Amino acid sequence: MNQNSWNGAGRLTKDAEFTTTKKGTPMSKFRLAVNDRRMDDTLFINVLCFGKMAESLNPMLLKGRLVSITGKLKIDDYEDENQNKRSSVCIMADEISLGPDPSTITKRTTSEDGSSPF
């Protein structure tokens, strides 16, 4: 049995970019920062989603937002303008779950003496 599946969660490094493919399919592209469980290493991975998912989610895919992704790993090999061999890695999203909107999250404040109010 063959299987290509990727599951991960992280935060958007900037707002998603919305475009259309050459065939006219809506596409949203963004970069995700995924920390390992010890928070000492970060994986930066590109994510693509298409169609109705791209249209409906793009306005909510904002910098700092926590998202969970299920999709397929895609690796493209190509040559750059200097004929150097390169590879591009991305996740083709099948499902995207949104975490809290970063603009609605309130930050903790500290009192004048530097202690937390909590």
N, CA, C and O atoms as CSV, one atom per row, in Angstrom:
chain,resi,resn,atom,element,x,y,z
A,1,MET,N,N,0.842,-1.182,0.000
A,1,MET,CA,C,0.000,0.000,0.000
A,1,MET,C,C,0.887,1.245,0.000
A,1,MET,O,O,1.855,1.311,0.757
A,2,ASN,N,N,0.576,2.205,-0.817
A,2,ASN,CA,C,1.289,3.481,-0.880
A,2,ASN,C,C,0.438,4.562,-0.223
A,2,ASN,O,O,-0.785,4.580,-0.357
A,3,GLN,N,N,1.117,5.465,0.492
A,3,GLN,CA,C,0.385,6.539,1.144
A,3,GLN,C,C,1.264,7.776,1.235
A,3,GLN,O,O,2.437,7.681,1.597
A,4,ASN,N,N,0.712,8.921,0.912
A,4,ASN,CA,C,1.399,10.205,1.038
A,4,ASN,C,C,0.489,11.096,1.873
A,4,ASN,O,O,-0.494,11.636,1.366
A,5,SER,N,N,0.815,11.248,3.147
A,5,SER,CA,C,-0.028,12.020,4.047
A,5,SER,C,C,0.844,12.837,4.984
A,5,SER,O,O,1.851,12.341,5.489
A,6,TRP,N,N,0.462,14.090,5.220
A,6,TRP,CA,C,1.181,14.970,6.131
A,6,TRP,C,C,0.168,15.634,7.038
A,6,TRP,O,O,-0.850,16.139,6.564
A,7,ASN,N,N,0.431,15.643,8.330
A,7,ASN,CA,C,-0.394,16.334,9.322
A,7,ASN,C,C,0.512,17.227,10.139
A,7,ASN,O,O,1.575,16.796,10.587
A,8,GLY,N,N,0.105,18.457,10.333
A,8,GLY,CA,C,0.905,19.361,11.138
A,8,GLY,C,C,0.105,20.575,11.548
A,8,GLY,O,O,-0.963,20.849,11.001
A,9,ALA,N,N,0.632,21.295,12.514
A,9,ALA,CA,C,0.006,22.525,12.980
A,9,ALA,C,C,1.099,23.547,13.228
A,9,ALA,O,O,2.189,23.211,13.692
A,10,GLY,N,N,0.798,24.788,12.916
A,10,GLY,CA,C,1.755,25.867,13.127
A,10,GLY,C,C,1.099,27.210,12.894
A,10,GLY,O,O,-0.122,27.310,12.781
A,11,ARG,N,N,1.916,28.234,12.824
A,11,ARG,CA,C,1.410,29.604,12.639
A,11,ARG,C,C,1.865,30.163,11.300
A,11,ARG,O,O,2.981,29.900,10.851
A,12,LEU,N,N,0.986,30.941,10.666
A,12,LEU,CA,C,1.317,31.584,9.398
A,12,LEU,C,C,2.395,32.636,9.629
A,12,LEU,O,O,2.315,33.410,10.583
A,13,THR,N,N,3.404,32.665,8.757
A,13,THR,CA,C,4.485,33.640,8.893
A,13,THR,C,C,4.117,34.989,8.283
A,13,THR,O,O,4.742,36.001,8.601
A,14,LYS,N,N,3.110,35.016,7.412
A,14,LYS,CA,C,2.558,36.253,6.847
A,14,LYS,C,C,1.180,35.935,6.286
A,14,LYS,O,O,0.789,34.769,6.229
A,15,ASP,N,N,0.448,36.950,5.874
A,15,ASP,CA,C,-0.882,36.732,5.307
A,15,ASP,C,C,-0.783,35.891,4.034
A,15,ASP,O,O,0.176,36.014,3.273
A,16,ALA,N,N,-1.783,35.036,3.812
A,16,ALA,CA,C,-1.815,34.183,2.623
A,16,ALA,C,C,-1.958,35.040,1.360
A,16,ALA,O,O,-2.551,36.119,1.385
A,17,GLU,N,N,-1.401,34.532,0.260
A,17,GLU,CA,C,-1.510,35.192,-1.046
A,17,GLU,C,C,-2.563,34.456,-1.872
A,17,GLU,O,O,-2.510,33.233,-2.001
A,18,PHE,N,N,-3.505,35.190,-2.423
A,18,PHE,CA,C,-4.568,34.599,-3.240
A,18,PHE,C,C,-4.298,34.886,-4.711
A,18,PHE,O,O,-4.100,36.037,-5.101
A,19,THR,N,N,-4.289,33.841,-5.519
A,19,THR,CA,C,-4.106,33.984,-6.967
A,19,THR,C,C,-4.995,32.965,-7.659
A,19,THR,O,O,-5.761,32.248,-7.016
A,20,THR,N,N,-4.881,32.915,-8.974
A,20,THR,CA,C,-5.545,31.855,-9.737
A,20,THR,C,C,-4.488,31.159,-10.585
A,20,THR,O,O,-3.510,31.773,-11.011
A,21,THR,N,N,-4.701,29.873,-10.822
A,21,THR,CA,C,-3.775,29.108,-11.648
A,21,THR,C,C,-3.976,29.485,-13.111
A,21,THR,O,O,-4.903,30.226,-13.439
A,22,LYS,N,N,-3.112,28.980,-13.994
A,22,LYS,CA,C,-3.252,29.239,-15.427
A,22,LYS,C,C,-4.583,28.731,-15.956
A,22,LYS,O,O,-5.111,29.268,-16.930
A,23,LYS,N,N,-5.130,27.694,-15.318
A,23,LYS,CA,C,-6.421,27.135,-15.733
A,23,LYS,C,C,-7.608,27.859,-15.099
A,23,LYS,O,O,-8.762,27.527,-15.370
A,24,GLY,N,N,-7.318,28.856,-14.249
A,24,GLY,CA,C,-8.381,29.649,-13.634
A,24,GLY,C,C,-8.871,29.140,-12.285
A,24,GLY,O,O,-9.888,29.616,-11.783
A,25,THR,N,N,-8.181,28.201,-11.701
A,25,THR,CA,C,-8.574,27.667,-10.389
A,25,THR,C,C,-8.070,28.595,-9.281
A,25,THR,O,O,-6.897,28.968,-9.273
A,26,PRO,N,N,-8.950,28.970,-8.346
A,26,PRO,CA,C,-8.499,29.798,-7.218
A,26,PRO,C,C,-7.440,29.061,-6.397
A,26,PRO,O,O,-7.533,27.851,-6.190
A,27,MET,N,N,-6.427,29.810,-5.929
A,27,MET,CA,C,-5.343,29.204,-5.154
A,27,MET,C,C,-4.905,30.162,-4.042
A,27,MET,O,O,-4.768,31.366,-4.256
A,28,SER,N,N,-4.694,29.605,-2.871
A,28,SER,CA,C,-4.157,30.365,-1.752
A,28,SER,C,C,-2.842,29.721,-1.346
A,28,SER,O,O,-2.746,28.499,-1.233
A,29,LYS,N,N,-1.820,30.562,-1.126
A,29,LYS,CA,C,-0.482,30.078,-0.796
A,29,LYS,C,C,-0.009,30.796,0.461
A,29,LYS,O,O,-0.140,32.014,0.584
A,30,PHE,N,N,0.551,30.014,1.403
A,30,PHE,CA,C,1.088,30.617,2.611
A,30,PHE,C,C,2.215,29.756,3.170
A,30,PHE,O,O,2.403,28.607,2.770
A,31,ARG,N,N,2.958,30.342,4.105
A,31,ARG,CA,C,4.090,29.659,4.731
A,31,ARG,C,C,3.751,29.444,6.198
A,31,ARG,O,O,3.241,30.334,6.878
A,32,LEU,N,N,4.048,28.246,6.660
A,32,LEU,CA,C,3.715,27.843,8.017
A,32,LEU,C,C,4.993,27.603,8.819
A,32,LEU,O,O,5.924,26.965,8.328
A,33,ALA,N,N,5.040,28.109,10.045
A,33,ALA,CA,C,6.140,27.844,10.968
A,33,ALA,C,C,5.656,26.790,11.959
A,33,ALA,O,O,4.709,27.016,12.713
A,34,VAL,N,N,6.321,25.633,11.944
A,34,VAL,CA,C,5.938,24.513,12.805
A,34,VAL,C,C,7.083,24.246,13.775
A,34,VAL,O,O,8.181,23.874,13.361
A,35,ASN,N,N,6.823,24.437,15.072
A,35,ASN,CA,C,7.830,24.184,16.097
A,35,ASN,C,C,7.788,22.726,16.513
A,35,ASN,O,O,6.722,22.110,16.539
A,36,ASP,N,N,8.957,22.170,16.840
A,36,ASP,CA,C,8.945,20.814,17.378
A,36,ASP,C,C,8.489,20.887,18.839
A,36,ASP,O,O,8.328,21.978,19.387
A,37,ARG,N,N,8.288,19.758,19.450
A,37,ARG,CA,C,7.678,19.741,20.782
A,37,ARG,C,C,8.533,20.387,21.858
A,37,ARG,O,O,8.001,20.821,22.880
A,38,ARG,N,N,9.829,20.464,21.660
A,38,ARG,CA,C,10.705,21.121,22.639
A,38,ARG,C,C,10.915,22.599,22.316
A,38,ARG,O,O,11.598,23.309,23.055
A,39,MET,N,N,10.334,23.057,21.223
A,39,MET,CA,C,10.409,24.463,20.801
A,39,MET,C,C,11.837,24.907,20.506
A,39,MET,O,O,12.138,26.097,20.591
A,40,ASP,N,N,12.743,23.950,20.153
A,40,ASP,CA,C,14.116,24.340,19.862
A,40,ASP,C,C,14.453,24.255,18.381
A,40,ASP,O,O,15.588,24.527,17.987
A,41,ASP,N,N,13.487,23.884,17.563
A,41,ASP,CA,C,13.705,23.799,16.125
A,41,ASP,C,C,12.399,24.136,15.420
A,41,ASP,O,O,11.330,23.709,15.856
A,42,THR,N,N,12.477,24.898,14.335
A,42,THR,CA,C,11.288,25.300,13.600
A,42,THR,C,C,11.401,24.866,12.150
A,42,THR,O,O,12.419,25.097,11.497
A,43,LEU,N,N,10.349,24.237,11.657
A,43,LEU,CA,C,10.239,23.865,10.250
A,43,LEU,C,C,9.385,24.920,9.560
A,43,LEU,O,O,8.281,25.219,10.014
A,44,PHE,N,N,9.886,25.486,8.467
A,44,PHE,CA,C,9.110,26.417,7.658
A,44,PHE,C,C,8.698,25.673,6.404
A,44,PHE,O,O,9.545,25.175,5.663
A,45,ILE,N,N,7.389,25.595,6.164
A,45,ILE,CA,C,6.890,24.811,5.038
A,45,ILE,C,C,5.826,25.613,4.285
A,45,ILE,O,O,4.983,26.272,4.894
A,46,ASN,N,N,5.880,25.547,2.955
A,46,ASN,CA,C,4.880,26.206,2.119
A,46,ASN,C,C,3.645,25.331,2.029
A,46,ASN,O,O,3.744,24.105,1.973
A,47,VAL,N,N,2.471,25.968,2.014
A,47,VAL,CA,C,1.198,25.262,1.915
A,47,VAL,C,C,0.389,25.875,0.780
A,47,VAL,O,O,0.342,27.095,0.626
A,48,LEU,N,N,-0.252,25.010,-0.018
A,48,LEU,CA,C,-1.139,25.447,-1.092
A,48,LEU,C,C,-2.515,24.839,-0.872
A,48,LEU,O,O,-2.631,23.681,-0.470
A,49,CYS,N,N,-3.560,25.623,-1.137
A,49,CYS,CA,C,-4.915,25.075,-1.176
A,49,CYS,C,C,-5.620,25.674,-2.388
A,49,CYS,O,O,-5.261,26.753,-2.859
A,50,PHE,N,N,-6.619,24.964,-2.880
A,50,PHE,CA,C,-7.248,25.317,-4.148
A,50,PHE,C,C,-8.770,25.360,-4.034
A,50,PHE,O,O,-9.354,24.888,-3.058
A,51,GLY,N,N,-9.394,25.944,-5.065
A,51,GLY,CA,C,-10.848,25.915,-5.214
A,51,GLY,C,C,-11.590,26.677,-4.143
A,51,GLY,O,O,-11.151,27.731,-3.683
A,52,LYS,N,N,-12.746,26.113,-3.746
A,52,LYS,CA,C,-13.607,26.763,-2.755
A,52,LYS,C,C,-12.893,26.942,-1.414
A,52,LYS,O,O,-13.117,27.929,-0.713
A,53,MET,N,N,-12.034,25.983,-1.062
A,53,MET,CA,C,-11.279,26.114,0.186
A,53,MET,C,C,-10.429,27.377,0.143
A,53,MET,O,O,-10.408,28.132,1.115
A,54,ALA,N,N,-9.734,27.620,-0.953
A,54,ALA,CA,C,-8.883,28.808,-1.089
A,54,ALA,C,C,-9.724,30.078,-1.038
A,54,ALA,O,O,-9.354,31.040,-0.365
A,55,GLU,N,N,-10.846,30.087,-1.741
A,55,GLU,CA,C,-11.707,31.276,-1.764
A,55,GLU,C,C,-12.266,31.610,-0.386
A,55,GLU,O,O,-12.250,32.768,0.032
A,56,SER,N,N,-12.760,30.598,0.314
A,56,SER,CA,C,-13.425,30.872,1.587
A,56,SER,C,C,-12.446,31.128,2.732
A,56,SER,O,O,-12.736,31.934,3.616
A,57,LEU,N,N,-11.295,30.460,2.731
A,57,LEU,CA,C,-10.370,30.606,3.849
A,57,LEU,C,C,-9.373,31.747,3.703
A,57,LEU,O,O,-8.881,32.253,4.711
A,58,ASN,N,N,-9.061,32.166,2.485
A,58,ASN,CA,C,-8.001,33.162,2.289
A,58,ASN,C,C,-8.144,34.409,3.168
A,58,ASN,O,O,-7.147,34.851,3.739
A,59,PRO,N,N,-9.344,34.996,3.301
A,59,PRO,CA,C,-9.443,36.194,4.148
A,59,PRO,C,C,-9.113,35.941,5.620
A,59,PRO,O,O,-8.818,36.882,6.357
A,60,MET,N,N,-9.161,34.681,6.051
A,60,MET,CA,C,-8.910,34.352,7.451
A,60,MET,C,C,-7.497,33.809,7.685
A,60,MET,O,O,-7.099,33.589,8.829
A,61,LEU,N,N,-6.746,33.596,6.610
A,61,LEU,CA,C,-5.381,33.069,6.736
A,61,LEU,C,C,-4.412,34.245,6.919
A,61,LEU,O,O,-3.768,34.702,5.975
A,62,LEU,N,N,-4.336,34.710,8.156
A,62,LEU,CA,C,-3.576,35.914,8.486
A,62,LEU,C,C,-2.342,35.579,9.310
A,62,LEU,O,O,-2.304,34.584,10.033
A,63,LYS,N,N,-1.341,36.430,9.182
A,63,LYS,CA,C,-0.085,36.263,9.912
A,63,LYS,C,C,-0.353,35.990,11.392
A,63,LYS,O,O,-1.148,36.679,12.033
A,64,GLY,N,N,0.328,34.970,11.917
A,64,GLY,CA,C,0.213,34.636,13.328
A,64,GLY,C,C,-0.888,33.651,13.662
A,64,GLY,O,O,-0.913,33.103,14.765
A,65,ARG,N,N,-1.797,33.416,12.729
A,65,ARG,CA,C,-2.908,32.506,13.007
A,65,ARG,C,C,-2.411,31.068,13.103
A,65,ARG,O,O,-1.613,30.615,12.283
A,66,LEU,N,N,-2.893,30.368,14.109
A,66,LEU,CA,C,-2.605,28.953,14.281
A,66,LEU,C,C,-3.536,28.160,13.374
A,66,LEU,O,O,-4.751,28.357,13.402
A,67,VAL,N,N,-2.973,27.266,12.573
A,67,VAL,CA,C,-3.768,26.405,11.702
A,67,VAL,C,C,-3.263,24.975,11.791
A,67,VAL,O,O,-2.093,24.724,12.084
A,68,SER,N,N,-4.168,24.051,11.534
A,68,SER,CA,C,-3.832,22.636,11.451
A,68,SER,C,C,-4.072,22.205,10.011
A,68,SER,O,O,-5.105,22.530,9.426
A,69,ILE,N,N,-3.125,21.477,9.441
A,69,ILE,CA,C,-3.175,21.099,8.024
A,69,ILE,C,C,-3.105,19.581,7.894
A,69,ILE,O,O,-2.311,18.926,8.570
A,70,THR,N,N,-3.934,19.037,7.028
A,70,THR,CA,C,-3.817,17.654,6.580
A,70,THR,C,C,-3.708,17.719,5.067
A,70,THR,O,O,-4.521,18.370,4.411
A,71,GLY,N,N,-2.715,17.052,4.511
A,71,GLY,CA,C,-2.537,17.106,3.065
A,71,GLY,C,C,-1.463,16.157,2.583
A,71,GLY,O,O,-1.065,15.222,3.277
A,72,LYS,N,N,-1.005,16.427,1.370
A,72,LYS,CA,C,0.006,15.594,0.719
A,72,LYS,C,C,1.297,16.386,0.544
A,72,LYS,O,O,1.274,17.575,0.226
A,73,LEU,N,N,2.419,15.710,0.758
A,73,LEU,CA,C,3.727,16.309,0.536
A,73,LEU,C,C,4.026,16.276,-0.961
A,73,LEU,O,O,3.861,15.243,-1.611
A,74,LYS,N,N,4.466,17.414,-1.505
A,74,LYS,CA,C,4.794,17.500,-2.931
A,74,LYS,C,C,6.190,18.085,-3.078
A,74,LYS,O,O,6.503,19.124,-2.496
A,75,ILE,N,N,7.024,17.412,-3.858
A,75,ILE,CA,C,8.384,17.871,-4.113
A,75,ILE,C,C,8.560,18.038,-5.615
A,75,ILE,O,O,8.369,17.091,-6.379
A,76,ASP,N,N,8.924,19.244,-6.035
A,76,ASP,CA,C,9.175,19.535,-7.444
A,76,ASP,C,C,10.662,19.791,-7.641
A,76,ASP,O,O,11.258,20.595,-6.924
A,77,ASP,N,N,11.259,19.111,-8.608
A,77,ASP,CA,C,12.649,19.356,-8.986
A,77,ASP,C,C,12.661,20.244,-10.225
A,77,ASP,O,O,11.874,20.045,-11.150
A,78,TYR,N,N,13.561,21.226,-10.233
A,78,TYR,CA,C,13.646,22.155,-11.364
A,78,TYR,C,C,15.048,22.734,-11.454
A,78,TYR,O,O,15.879,22.515,-10.573
A,79,GLU,N,N,15.303,23.470,-12.516
A,79,GLU,CA,C,16.561,24.198,-12.670
A,79,GLU,C,C,16.262,25.680,-12.592
A,79,GLU,O,O,15.313,26.169,-13.205
A,80,ASP,N,N,17.089,26.401,-11.822
A,80,ASP,CA,C,16.901,27.839,-11.721
A,80,ASP,C,C,17.487,28.547,-12.948
A,80,ASP,O,O,17.934,27.897,-13.893
A,81,GLU,N,N,17.480,29.879,-12.923
A,81,GLU,CA,C,17.937,30.656,-14.089
A,81,GLU,C,C,19.415,30.438,-14.401
A,81,GLU,O,O,19.859,30.725,-15.513
A,82,ASN,N,N,20.186,29.930,-13.428
A,82,ASN,CA,C,21.606,29.648,-13.640
A,82,ASN,C,C,21.876,28.161,-13.896
A,82,ASN,O,O,23.016,27.706,-13.795
A,83,GLN,N,N,20.845,27.427,-14.219
A,83,GLN,CA,C,20.902,25.989,-14.487
A,83,GLN,C,C,21.366,25.159,-13.287
A,83,GLN,O,O,21.912,24.068,-13.451
A,84,ASN,N,N,21.144,25.685,-12.081
A,84,ASN,CA,C,21.411,24.914,-10.860
A,84,ASN,C,C,20.186,24.064,-10.539
A,84,ASN,O,O,19.054,24.536,-10.637
A,85,LYS,N,N,20.415,22.813,-10.156
A,85,LYS,CA,C,19.303,21.943,-9.788
A,85,LYS,C,C,18.780,22.352,-8.423
A,85,LYS,O,O,19.547,22.526,-7.476
A,86,ARG,N,N,17.471,22.502,-8.331
A,86,ARG,CA,C,16.814,22.927,-7.096
A,86,ARG,C,C,15.605,22.036,-6.839
A,86,ARG,O,O,15.129,21.337,-7.734
A,87,SER,N,N,15.120,22.075,-5.608
A,87,SER,CA,C,13.898,21.366,-5.226
A,87,SER,C,C,12.997,22.319,-4.459
A,87,SER,O,O,13.465,23.186,-3.721
A,88,SER,N,N,11.712,22.141,-4.645
A,88,SER,CA,C,10.714,22.920,-3.937
A,88,SER,C,C,9.786,21.948,-3.214
A,88,SER,O,O,9.255,21.019,-3.823
A,89,VAL,N,N,9.593,22.164,-1.923
A,89,VAL,CA,C,8.754,21.283,-1.111
A,89,VAL,C,C,7.542,22.072,-0.637
A,89,VAL,O,O,7.672,23.214,-0.196
A,90,CYS,N,N,6.361,21.462,-0.729
A,90,CYS,CA,C,5.155,22.104,-0.210
A,90,CYS,C,C,4.140,21.051,0.213
A,90,CYS,O,O,4.276,19.868,-0.099
A,91,ILE,N,N,3.132,21.505,0.923
A,91,ILE,CA,C,2.007,20.668,1.310
A,91,ILE,C,C,0.809,21.096,0.491
A,91,ILE,O,O,0.461,22.276,0.450
A,92,MET,N,N,0.178,20.129,-0.165
A,92,MET,CA,C,-1.069,20.366,-0.894
A,92,MET,C,C,-2.193,20.054,0.092
A,92,MET,O,O,-2.467,18.886,0.369
A,93,ALA,N,N,-2.842,21.086,0.623
A,93,ALA,CA,C,-3.805,20.913,1.717
A,93,ALA,C,C,-5.096,20.257,1.241
A,93,ALA,O,O,-5.688,20.661,0.240
A,94,ASP,N,N,-5.517,19.234,1.983
A,94,ASP,CA,C,-6.829,18.630,1.795
A,94,ASP,C,C,-7.811,19.163,2.825
A,94,ASP,O,O,-9.000,19.307,2.543
A,95,GLU,N,N,-7.305,19.460,4.034
A,95,GLU,CA,C,-8.126,20.011,5.112
A,95,GLU,C,C,-7.318,21.060,5.862
A,95,GLU,O,O,-6.124,20.890,6.107
A,96,ILE,N,N,-7.997,22.152,6.223
A,96,ILE,CA,C,-7.376,23.203,7.033
A,96,ILE,C,C,-8.336,23.542,8.163
A,96,ILE,O,O,-9.498,23.868,7.925
A,97,SER,N,N,-7.844,23.462,9.390
A,97,SER,CA,C,-8.624,23.856,10.565
A,97,SER,C,C,-8.001,25.113,11.139
A,97,SER,O,O,-6.789,25.182,11.339
A,98,LEU,N,N,-8.836,26.104,11.403
A,98,LEU,CA,C,-8.357,27.397,11.888
A,98,LEU,C,C,-8.354,27.467,13.400
A,98,LEU,O,O,-9.290,27.012,14.057
A,99,GLY,N,N,-7.287,28.045,13.949
A,99,GLY,CA,C,-7.226,28.367,15.369
A,99,GLY,C,C,-7.809,29.758,15.575
A,99,GLY,O,O,-8.429,30.303,14.662
A,100,PRO,N,N,-7.623,30.340,16.747
A,100,PRO,CA,C,-8.177,31.664,17.040
A,100,PRO,C,C,-7.650,32.738,16.088
A,100,PRO,O,O,-6.519,32.664,15.609
A,101,ASP,N,N,-8.482,33.721,15.829
A,101,ASP,CA,C,-8.089,34.867,15.008
A,101,ASP,C,C,-7.056,35.677,15.795
A,101,ASP,O,O,-7.341,36.113,16.910
A,102,PRO,N,N,-5.850,35.888,15.228
A,102,PRO,CA,C,-4.811,36.594,15.985
A,102,PRO,C,C,-5.190,38.024,16.361
A,102,PRO,O,O,-4.651,38.563,17.327
A,103,SER,N,N,-6.092,38.642,15.631
A,103,SER,CA,C,-6.460,40.032,15.940
A,103,SER,C,C,-7.382,40.111,17.153
A,103,SER,O,O,-7.556,41.192,17.715
A,104,THR,N,N,-7.971,39.002,17.568
A,104,THR,CA,C,-8.879,39.031,18.715
A,104,THR,C,C,-8.235,38.535,19.997
A,104,THR,O,O,-8.861,38.547,21.056
A,105,ILE,N,N,-6.980,38.097,19.904
A,105,ILE,CA,C,-6.295,37.589,21.092
A,105,ILE,C,C,-5.751,38.766,21.886
A,105,ILE,O,O,-5.040,39.614,21.346
A,106,THR,N,N,-6.087,38.813,23.164
A,106,THR,CA,C,-5.573,39.886,24.008
A,106,THR,C,C,-4.301,39.413,24.677
A,106,THR,O,O,-4.192,38.259,25.093
A,107,LYS,N,N,-3.358,40.301,24.773
A,107,LYS,CA,C,-2.077,39.978,25.376
A,107,LYS,C,C,-2.132,40.288,26.863
A,107,LYS,O,O,-2.819,41.208,27.306
A,108,ARG,N,N,-1.385,39.488,27.623
A,108,ARG,CA,C,-1.287,39.747,29.048
A,108,ARG,C,C,-0.548,41.057,29.263
A,108,ARG,O,O,0.396,41.393,28.548
A,109,THR,N,N,-0.996,41.767,30.246
A,109,THR,CA,C,-0.295,43.004,30.599
A,109,THR,C,C,0.380,42.799,31.943
A,109,THR,O,O,-0.049,41.971,32.747
A,110,THR,N,N,1.420,43.545,32.174
A,110,THR,CA,C,2.104,43.477,33.462
A,110,THR,C,C,1.813,44.760,34.227
A,110,THR,O,O,1.589,45.818,33.638
A,111,SER,N,N,1.820,44.645,35.544
A,111,SER,CA,C,1.594,45.831,36.366
A,111,SER,C,C,2.866,46.678,36.387
A,111,SER,O,O,3.897,46.283,35.842
A,112,GLU,N,N,2.780,47.829,37.014
A,112,GLU,CA,C,3.919,48.743,37.047
A,112,GLU,C,C,5.144,48.129,37.696
A,112,GLU,O,O,6.269,48.482,37.343
A,113,ASP,N,N,4.948,47.208,38.649
A,113,ASP,CA,C,6.107,46.590,39.315
A,113,ASP,C,C,6.675,45.407,38.515
A,113,ASP,O,O,7.619,44.755,38.961
A,114,GLY,N,N,6.099,45.128,37.328
A,114,GLY,CA,C,6.610,44.079,36.468
A,114,GLY,C,C,5.992,42.717,36.721
A,114,GLY,O,O,6.310,41.753,36.025
A,115,SER,N,N,5.112,42.627,37.713
A,115,SER,CA,C,4.479,41.331,37.987
A,115,SER,C,C,3.235,41.163,37.108
A,115,SER,O,O,2.616,42.137,36.679
A,116,SER,N,N,2.898,39.920,36.861
A,116,SER,CA,C,1.726,39.616,36.056
A,116,SER,C,C,0.472,39.754,36.903
A,116,SER,O,O,0.496,39.441,38.094
A,117,PRO,N,N,-0.639,40.222,36.304
A,117,PRO,CA,C,-1.879,40.352,37.085
A,117,PRO,C,C,-2.529,38.997,37.350
A,117,PRO,O,O,-3.549,38.947,38.038
A,118,PHE,N,N,-1.994,37.925,36.846
A,118,PHE,CA,C,-2.599,36.599,37.010
A,118,PHE,C,C,-1.894,35.802,38.064
A,118,PHE,O,O,-2.272,34.662,38.333
